[in-house]
C-alpha cells in the first residue's frame, strides 16, 4: 500500500517554516513505519525491507549499508565500502544532517515521492548525492584516490559525475539525475533543485576557480548548461535547455541560448515550487 506520510506535503511556506518542518520531523521513525507497512503489503520484498531499513538501529547505519550495496564492486567490496561510509558519517555529523534535509526535499518537492522511504531506496539522484557527500569528506581528508574511486563508481552506476571537491549544501533534490555533471570548483548552496542532464562546467583549460556558484533556492531545469565561474543568485529559475554564460541576478528567470532574462521577479525559492513555466511568478 502506498500512502502519504503523517505530515502534510508542503505547498508553499516561508523559508523559516521550511527549516523548522525539516528539523522537527522524525524521518527515521517514519521510514521504519513505511518499511514495515510495505513489507506486509508485498511479502516477496519483506527481506529487502528488513535488510535495508528495519534491522538497522539508525538512519546513518541504514545509509552506510544502502550506499555500500549499490556501489559494491570486486575492487572494493560492500563490506569495505560500508566501513568507509560509516567512518565518514561518524566523523562529520553534517553529512547526516544534510542527508535528512535531502530526503525532506524530495518528499516536499517531488509529487512522485509520497514516502520518505522512496528516495532512500529507489532514487539514484539521492544515492549519487549521498555518495558524493562521502567522497567530499574523503577529499577533505586528503584521501583523493579513494574519493576519485567513489566518483568513478557513481558515474558508472548512476550516470552522474560530480567531482569530489565540489561543494553541496543541504536540502538538495537532484530529480532523475541522469547526465548530471558538476565540476571541481562548483558550489551549490542550500535548498537547490536540479533536474537531469544539467552541467555545472568550466570554460577554458585554465586552472583555479572555474565553475559555477549556485545560490540558495535556485531551480535548474532539465538540460541546462551553466559554464564558467558565474554566480547564479538566490531564488533564480533557469529554464530547461538554457545555456548560462554570465552572472544571473537573484530572483530572476532566465531562458534561451544564450540565456536571457524573461518574465518578472520569481518566488522566494523556485526550488520549492518546481514551477517550470516562464511566466512571471508573482
C-alpha positions as CSV (number, residue, x, y, z in Angstrom):
1,X,0.0,0.0,0.0
2,X,1.4,3.4,-1.0
3,X,0.3,6.2,1.4
4,X,1.2,9.7,2.2
5,X,3.2,10.3,5.4
6,X,1.7,11.5,8.6
7,X,2.8,15.1,7.9
8,X,1.1,17.1,5.1
9,X,3.0,17.8,1.9
10,X,4.2,21.4,1.9
11,X,2.7,23.5,-0.9
12,X,4.3,26.9,-0.2
13,X,5.8,28.1,3.1
14,X,8.2,30.7,4.3
15,X,11.9,29.7,4.5
16,X,11.8,29.7,8.3
17,X,8.8,27.3,8.3
18,X,10.6,25.0,5.8
19,X,13.6,24.8,8.0
20,X,11.5,24.1,11.1
21,X,9.5,21.4,9.4
22,X,12.5,19.5,8.2
23,X,14.3,19.7,11.6
24,X,11.3,18.7,13.7
25,X,10.3,15.6,11.8
26,X,11.5,12.2,12.9
27,X,12.2,10.9,9.4
28,X,13.8,7.7,10.6
29,X,10.8,6.7,12.7
30,X,8.5,7.4,9.7
31,X,10.7,5.5,7.3
32,X,10.6,2.4,9.6
33,X,6.8,2.6,9.7
34,X,6.7,2.9,5.9
35,X,9.1,-0.1,5.5
36,X,7.0,-2.2,7.9
37,X,3.8,-1.5,6.0
38,X,5.5,-2.1,2.7
39,X,6.9,-5.4,3.8
40,X,3.4,-6.5,5.0
41,X,1.8,-5.3,1.7
42,X,4.5,-7.0,-0.5
43,X,5.8,-10.1,1.3
44,X,8.1,-11.1,-1.5
45,X,10.1,-8.0,-0.6
46,X,9.9,-8.4,3.1
47,X,13.6,-9.4,3.4
48,X,14.6,-6.5,1.3
49,X,12.9,-4.0,3.6
50,X,14.4,-5.8,6.6
51,X,17.9,-5.7,5.3
52,X,17.8,-2.1,4.1
53,X,15.8,-0.5,6.9
54,X,14.3,-2.5,9.7
55,X,17.4,-4.3,11.0
56,X,19.4,-1.1,11.4
57,X,19.5,0.9,14.6
58,X,19.8,4.3,13.0
59,X,19.3,6.1,9.6
60,X,23.1,6.5,9.4
61,X,23.6,2.8,9.7
62,X,21.0,2.2,7.1
63,X,22.6,4.7,4.7
64,X,26.0,3.1,5.1
65,X,24.5,-0.3,4.2
66,X,22.4,1.1,1.3
67,X,25.2,3.0,-0.4
68,X,27.7,0.1,0.1
69,X,25.1,-2.2,-1.6
70,X,24.6,-0.1,-4.6
71,X,28.3,0.8,-5.1
72,X,29.6,-2.8,-4.4
73,X,32.3,-3.9,-6.8
74,X,35.1,-6.5,-7.0
75,X,37.7,-3.8,-6.5
76,X,36.1,-2.6,-3.2
77,X,33.5,-4.9,-1.6
78,X,30.3,-3.8,0.1
79,X,31.8,-4.6,3.5
80,X,34.8,-2.4,3.0
81,X,32.7,0.4,1.5
82,X,30.3,0.2,4.4
83,X,33.2,0.8,6.8
84,X,34.4,3.8,4.9
85,X,30.9,5.3,4.7
86,X,30.2,4.7,8.4
87,X,33.5,6.3,9.3
88,X,32.6,9.4,7.3
89,X,29.2,9.7,8.9
90,X,30.7,9.4,12.3
91,X,33.4,11.9,11.7
92,X,31.2,14.5,10.0
93,X,27.7,14.9,11.5
94,X,26.9,17.4,8.8
95,X,26.7,14.6,6.2
96,X,23.8,13.0,8.2
97,X,22.1,16.4,8.8
98,X,22.2,17.2,5.1
99,X,21.1,13.8,4.1
100,X,17.9,14.1,6.2
101,X,17.3,17.5,4.7
102,X,17.7,15.9,1.2
103,X,15.1,13.3,2.0
104,X,12.7,16.0,3.1
105,X,13.4,17.9,-0.1
106,X,12.4,15.0,-2.3
107,X,9.2,14.4,-0.2
108,X,8.2,18.0,-0.2
109,X,9.0,18.9,-3.8
110,X,8.5,15.8,-5.9
111,X,4.9,14.8,-6.5
112,X,6.0,11.3,-7.4
113,X,7.5,10.9,-4.0
114,X,4.8,10.2,-1.4
115,X,7.0,8.5,1.2
116,X,10.3,9.3,2.9
117,X,11.4,5.8,2.1
118,X,11.2,6.3,-1.6
119,X,14.3,8.4,-2.4
120,X,16.3,6.4,0.2
121,X,15.6,3.1,-1.5
122,X,15.0,3.9,-5.2
123,X,16.2,7.3,-6.4
124,X,19.7,7.3,-8.0
125,X,19.8,11.1,-7.6
126,X,19.7,10.6,-3.8
127,X,22.2,7.8,-3.9
128,X,24.6,9.8,-6.1
129,X,24.4,12.8,-3.8
130,X,25.0,10.9,-0.6
131,X,27.9,9.1,-2.2
132,X,29.3,12.4,-3.2
133,X,29.0,13.7,0.4
134,X,31.2,10.8,1.5
135,X,33.6,11.4,-1.4
136,X,33.8,15.1,-0.5
137,X,34.7,14.2,3.1
138,X,37.4,11.8,1.8
139,X,38.7,14.6,-0.4
140,X,38.9,16.9,2.5
141,X,40.9,14.3,4.5
142,X,43.5,14.2,1.7
143,X,42.3,10.7,0.6
144,X,42.0,11.8,-3.0
145,X,42.5,8.4,-4.6
146,X,39.6,6.8,-2.7
147,X,37.4,9.9,-3.3
148,X,38.0,9.6,-7.0
149,X,37.2,5.9,-6.9
150,X,33.8,6.9,-5.4
151,X,33.3,9.4,-8.1
152,X,34.1,6.8,-10.8
153,X,31.7,4.2,-9.3
154,X,28.9,6.8,-9.0
155,X,29.4,7.7,-12.6
156,X,29.3,4.1,-13.7
157,X,26.3,3.2,-11.6
158,X,24.1,6.3,-11.9
159,X,25.4,8.3,-14.9
160,X,26.1,11.2,-12.5
161,X,29.6,12.7,-12.5
162,X,30.4,15.0,-9.6
163,X,33.9,15.9,-8.7
164,X,34.7,15.1,-5.1
165,X,35.9,18.7,-4.4
166,X,32.5,20.2,-5.5
167,X,30.6,21.6,-2.5
168,X,26.9,21.0,-1.9
169,X,24.7,22.5,0.8
170,X,21.7,20.8,2.5
171,X,18.2,20.2,1.2
172,X,19.3,19.4,-2.3
173,X,17.0,17.5,-4.8
174,X,18.5,16.0,-7.9
175,X,15.5,14.8,-9.8
176,X,16.0,11.8,-12.2
177,X,19.7,12.8,-12.2
178,X,20.9,11.0,-15.4
179,X,23.5,13.0,-17.2
180,X,24.3,15.5,-14.3
181,X,27.9,16.8,-14.5
182,X,29.4,19.0,-11.7
183,X,32.9,20.3,-11.9
184,X,35.6,20.6,-9.3
185,X,35.2,24.2,-8.1
186,X,31.4,24.3,-8.3
187,X,29.4,25.4,-5.2
188,X,25.7,24.5,-4.7
189,X,24.1,26.3,-1.7
190,X,21.2,25.0,0.4
191,X,17.7,24.2,-0.9
192,X,18.5,23.9,-4.6
193,X,16.6,21.6,-7.1
194,X,18.4,20.3,-10.1
195,X,16.9,18.2,-12.9
196,X,18.6,15.7,-15.2
197,X,21.2,16.4,-17.9
198,X,22.4,19.6,-16.1
199,X,26.0,20.6,-16.4
200,X,27.9,22.9,-14.0
201,X,31.0,23.1,-16.1
202,X,34.2,25.1,-16.7
203,X,35.0,27.3,-19.5
204,X,38.5,27.0,-20.9
205,X,41.5,24.9,-19.9
206,X,42.9,27.2,-17.2
207,X,43.1,26.2,-13.5
208,X,41.7,27.9,-10.4
209,X,38.1,28.8,-9.7
210,X,36.4,27.9,-13.0
211,X,32.9,26.5,-12.2
212,X,29.5,28.0,-11.3
213,X,28.3,29.1,-7.9
214,X,24.6,28.4,-7.4
215,X,22.7,30.4,-4.8
216,X,20.1,29.2,-2.3
217,X,16.6,28.2,-3.5
218,X,17.6,28.0,-7.2
219,X,15.8,25.7,-9.6
220,X,17.8,24.4,-12.6
221,X,15.7,22.9,-15.4
222,X,16.5,19.8,-17.4
223,X,19.4,20.0,-19.8
224,X,20.5,23.5,-18.7
225,X,24.3,24.2,-19.1
226,X,26.0,26.7,-16.7
227,X,29.6,27.3,-17.7
228,X,32.4,29.2,-16.1
229,X,32.8,30.8,-12.7
230,X,29.5,32.6,-12.9
231,X,27.3,33.5,-10.0
232,X,23.6,32.4,-10.0
233,X,21.8,34.5,-7.4
234,X,19.4,33.3,-4.8
235,X,16.0,32.3,-5.9
236,X,16.8,32.1,-9.7
237,X,14.9,29.9,-12.1
238,X,16.9,28.5,-15.1
239,X,14.7,27.2,-17.8
240,X,15.2,23.8,-19.4
241,X,17.8,23.7,-22.1
242,X,19.3,27.1,-21.3
243,X,22.9,28.0,-21.8
244,X,24.1,30.3,-19.0
245,X,27.5,32.1,-19.6
246,X,27.1,35.1,-17.3
247,X,26.0,36.0,-13.8
248,X,22.3,35.9,-13.1
249,X,20.8,38.4,-10.6
250,X,18.8,37.0,-7.7
251,X,15.1,36.2,-8.1
252,X,15.0,36.3,-11.9
253,X,14.1,33.7,-14.6
254,X,16.4,33.1,-17.5
255,X,15.9,31.1,-20.6
256,X,17.5,30.5,-24.0
257,X,20.8,30.0,-25.8
258,X,22.5,32.1,-24.6
259,X,20.2,32.6,-21.6
260,X,18.5,35.9,-21.1
261,X,16.1,37.3,-18.5
262,X,12.4,36.6,-19.1
263,X,9.3,37.4,-17.0
264,X,9.2,39.2,-13.7
265,X,10.6,38.5,-10.2
266,X,10.5,34.9,-9.1
267,X,9.0,33.5,-5.9
268,X,11.4,33.4,-3.0
269,X,12.7,29.9,-3.8
270,X,11.7,28.3,-7.2
271,X,13.3,25.1,-6.0
272,X,10.4,24.6,-3.7
273,X,7.6,25.1,-6.2
274,X,9.3,23.3,-9.1
275,X,7.3,25.5,-11.5
276,X,8.7,25.0,-15.0
277,X,6.8,27.9,-16.7
278,X,8.4,31.1,-17.9
279,X,5.6,33.4,-16.8
280,X,6.3,35.9,-14.1
281,X,5.9,34.4,-10.6
282,X,4.1,37.0,-8.6
